[in-house]
Amino acid sequence: MELILVRHAQPDWVSPDGRNRNDPGLTALGHAQAALVARRLADTEDAPGRGDVDHLYASHAARAQQTAAPIAEALDLPIDTREDLVELRSPDHWDGVAIEVVRDAFESMRAADREAWRSGFPGGEDFTTFHARVTGAIDGLLGEHGIVPADEPGLWVVPDGAPDRIVVVAHGGTNSTLVAHLLGVPSEPWEWLRFTMGHASVAVLATDPIAGANLWSLRALGDANHLPLDQRTA
């Protein structure tokens, strides 16, 4: 089976007066990007995978929901919203502050040590909690279809009748963490930066039978072939 991770399209982080939005919708370009990824996923000949999509899941964040909406229409599927797929939760006090405050906080964090990264931004979600939340979300989602870890570490059971293709619309950090988790990459507090994806790009993981079970294989990461070069954003 295949798991297709879609990063949301370009979000409108900054208000007209230069204030940060913790839960932004999409920009005009973002809506165009979402329409293009939807068209690609609905085209079974050009889609980044094989066959029809069986289920569509999305984070509850506005930018993920607005990206998932044209995908749902193109695939004729409902959106199954999962709140635990949302990105690392920002401090509440960031909502409405000058955007420079948020940018400076991220820039300062890059020079911080491992323990500071684990603690996260003051007032926000810590990285250990984030990791447990999003990996628990994908394990639970897959488990609903009988896809569960095997007795052998790093391998998975994929039963007969499992979905052919599942699409999850989430976030850059969420998707990076999910890729690392399914590939068995050891956790780090900055894992949300390790497997980077541009807006409205896709990652494809597929299960391959091995050793009496299945492993997850990364087939594509940050695939944005459906977007013109001048419409690709990070």
N, C-alpha and C positions, 0 to 999 in steps of 0.2 A: 504494500500500500504506500501511498505518497502523502506526505504532509507538506503543504505549501504555506509558507509564512509570508505575509504581505506586510510591509511597513506602511503606515498611514501616509497619505499624500502631504504636500507642504502645508504646515499649519500657520495660522495668522497669530503668532505669539505676541506681537506688539500692537497695542491700541493706537489710535491716531494721535494721542497725546504722549506717546512714548512709554506707556505703562505695560508691565508684564501681565499676561493672562495665563493662569494656571491650567485652564481647560479651554484652549482655543478651538475654534472651528477652522475650516480650510480657507486658504487664499483662493482667488480666482484661478490662479495657476494650479493650485492643489485640486480643485474640482476637475480641471481638465486632465490632470494626471490620473485621478481616480477613474474617470471615464475610460481612459486608455488601458489601464490595467484590467478593468472589468471586461473590456472587449477582448483582450488577449486571453483571459481565463475562460471566456465563453467559447473561444475558437479552439475546438479540440485538435485541429491540425497544427496550430501554432502555439498552443498553450504549453507552459513549462511543466509538462507531465503527460500522463497517459489517461485517456478516457474522461468520462464526465465527473464532475465534482458531486460528492454525496452530501456533504455537510459544510456549512459556513458558520464560523464562530468569529466573534469580535470583542475587543475591549469595549467598555462602556464610555470611554472618553469621547468627546465630541468629534475630535479629528479622526478617530478610528471608525466611529459610526458613520460619519459622512463619507469616508472612503469605502466602507462596506456597502453603503446603500446602492450605488450603481452596480456593484458586483452581485448583490442579491437580486436586483432586477434582471441583470444579464443572464444569471444562472437559474432564475426562477426558484430561488431558495429563500427561506426565512433566515434572518440573522439571529443566531443563538448567542446572546450577550453574556459574557463572563467577566465580572468585575475584577477578578484576581489576575486577569491578563494585562491590567493597566500598567503603564510605565512606573518607574520609581516615583513615589509620591513626593511632590515638592512641599516645602514648608508652606503652611497656610498664609503666613505673613508675606510671602512673595507675591501673592495675587494683588495686583494694583500698584506695586512699587515700580520705581523707575527701572527700565530694562537693564540699565548699566549695573544695578545692584546684583542682579541675577548673573549677568555675564562675568562680573568680577568674582563672584562666588565660585563659579565653575573654573575659572582660570586659576584661582588660588588652590582649588582642590587638586589640580594636576601635580603640584609640587608636594602634596601632603604624603605622609607615610601610610603604610598598610592599615594600621589601626585607625587612623583618621578616616580612611576610606570606609572601613567597616562601620564606623559610627555614622557616617553620612553627614548631610548638612544639618546644622542645628534646627530643630523643629520639624525636620522632615523624616522620611522613612529611612531606617538604617539598611545597609546593603545585605546583611544576613537575613533580615526579615523579608526583604524584596526577593532574594534568591529562593527562600523557602516558599513564598507565596506563588511565584510564577511557575516554579518547577512542580509544585503541588497542583497547580491549575492544569498543566499539560498532562501530568500523570492521571489526574482525575478524568479529564476529557477523553484521553485515550482509553482509560479503563472502562468507560461507559460502552466502548465498542469491543471490549474483551482484549485489548492490546495492553499487556502488562509485563513488568520485568520478569525475566526467566530466573531460574535458580542460579544459573551461571552469570556472574557479574558482567554487566555491559551488554547482555543479550536480552531479547524481548520475545514474548509469545504473541504471535499474530494468528488468530483463529481463522478457520474457513468462514467466509461470510463477512469478514471485516470490510469496512469501506475501502473503495479503490482510491479515493482522493478526498482529503479534508483540507479546507482553506481556513487559515486563521489570520485575521487582520488585527495587528497589534502595533508595537512600537519598536524603535531601534534597540533600546536596552532590553526589552522583553525578548525580542527575537534573538538577540545575541546570546542571552542567557539560556534560551531554549535550545539553540543549536549546540552550545557547549554541553548542556545537560544530556541531550540525547546521544551525543558522540562520546560521552564519558570523559570529557575534559575536566580536570580538577578545578574546583571552584576558586575564584579569586574575587575580592571585593570590587574590582574594576572590570568584571567579566562583561558588563553591559557595553563595553567599548571594544571587545576583542573581535567580534564578527560584525563588521559595519555594513550597513545597507542604506542606500539613498532613499529618498521619499518615493513611495509607490513602486519600489522594487520588490523582487520576490526572492526567497530562498526555497529550495526544494530538497527535502530529505525523503529517502525511500528506504523501505526495509528489504534486506536481502537475506535469504535463508543461509544459515551456517551453523555448524555444530549442533544440529537438532533444534535450533531456535532461529532467531533473526537478529541482525544488527542494523543500526541506522547508518545510512550512507549519505553524505552530503553531495548532492548532484549539481546544485547551483547556489550562488550566494550573491545577493545584490544585483540580480539580473534585471536590467532596465531596458532591454532591447525593444520594448513596446513604446518607449518614450523617445521623441526626437532629442537630439543632443542639446538643443537650446531650451528644453523643458525638463532637464535633469537637475535636481537640487539635492543637497546633502542635509 
